[in-house]
Amino acid sequence: MAKTPFKPFPIAPPLAASDFSDKAKEALMELDATMFQWHRKLAKGELTGRLLAETGLDLEPALFHGLMAVMRITHGVGRDQRQEPTVGLLAEEMSIDPSRASRIASDLIGRGYIERAAAQDDGRKSVLLLTKKGRAAFDTIRDLRWAHMVDMFSDWSEADIERFSDLMGRYVVGVLGVRQEEA
């Protein structure tokens, strides 16, 4: 097993009192430290910023996340169904206030990545639509991201990739289950 270069916190009392073996406790503490580092880099926009720098697109991380949010809403990713993106849905998807979402939408419109249009079901409602430039930006970022992913996993065995995917999926379902119980 590869050791992470990140120093974990001291062991938490609930983990110390658990029935896990010392080896499992150590592994969980290392996982916690690694997940913290990964989340910190993601939250600060470092990972996204590096990816965007390689593309040459005129997008900073907040605008990139806005563009991706419009794509997710449009295609129903993580939702029960596809919807026409509005500024309100953009705010919800990005977990930001509507005024911030409005500024992001305006910046994306100004740069030609999305456009405003009338909703199909209610001409008084404004929706956000991807332009050709926006779709091309998405394709560029998607392809570069996957090129990096393919390179990163190139020396993993098929079994390791399948196992990692399974374990990560189980981890996320567990985290989501905890969140649902707290709500």
Residue pairs with C-beta under 8 A, 6 or more apart in sequence:
1 27
3 30
4 30
4 33
4 34
4 37
6 30
6 33
6 34
6 36
6 37
7 33
8 29
8 30
8 32
8 33
9 29
9 32
9 33
11 25
11 29
15 25
15 28
15 29
16 25
18 25
20 28
41 47
42 48
45 60
45 61
45 62
48 61
48 64
48 65
49 60
49 61
51 141
51 144
51 145
51 148
52 59
52 60
52 61
52 64
52 141
54 144
55 137
55 140
55 141
55 144
57 137
57 140
57 141
58 111
59 67
59 111
59 113
59 137
62 104
63 104
63 107
63 108
63 111
63 113
64 141
65 94
66 90
66 94
66 101
66 104
66 105
66 107
66 108
67 108
67 113
67 114
67 130
67 134
67 137
67 138
68 138
69 85
69 90
69 93
69 94
70 85
70 90
70 108
70 114
70 128
70 130
70 134
71 77
71 130
71 138
72 78
72 79
72 93
73 79
73 82
73 83
73 84
73 85
73 89
73 90
73 93
74 82
74 83
74 84
74 85
74 129
74 130
75 82
76 82
76 83
83 89
84 119
84 120
84 127
85 127
85 128
85 129
86 119
86 125
86 126
86 127
86 128
87 98
87 101
87 102
87 105
87 126
87 128
88 98
88 101
90 101
90 104
90 105
90 128
91 97
91 98
91 100
91 101
94 100
94 101
94 104
96 104
105 114
105 116
105 128
108 114
108 128
108 134
109 115
109 116
109 128
111 133
112 131
112 133
112 134
113 130
113 131
113 133
113 134
113 137
114 128
114 129
114 130
114 131
114 134
115 128
115 129
115 131
116 126
116 127
116 128
116 129
117 126
117 127
117 128
117 129
118 124
118 125
118 126
118 127
119 125
119 126
119 127
130 138
153 161
156 164
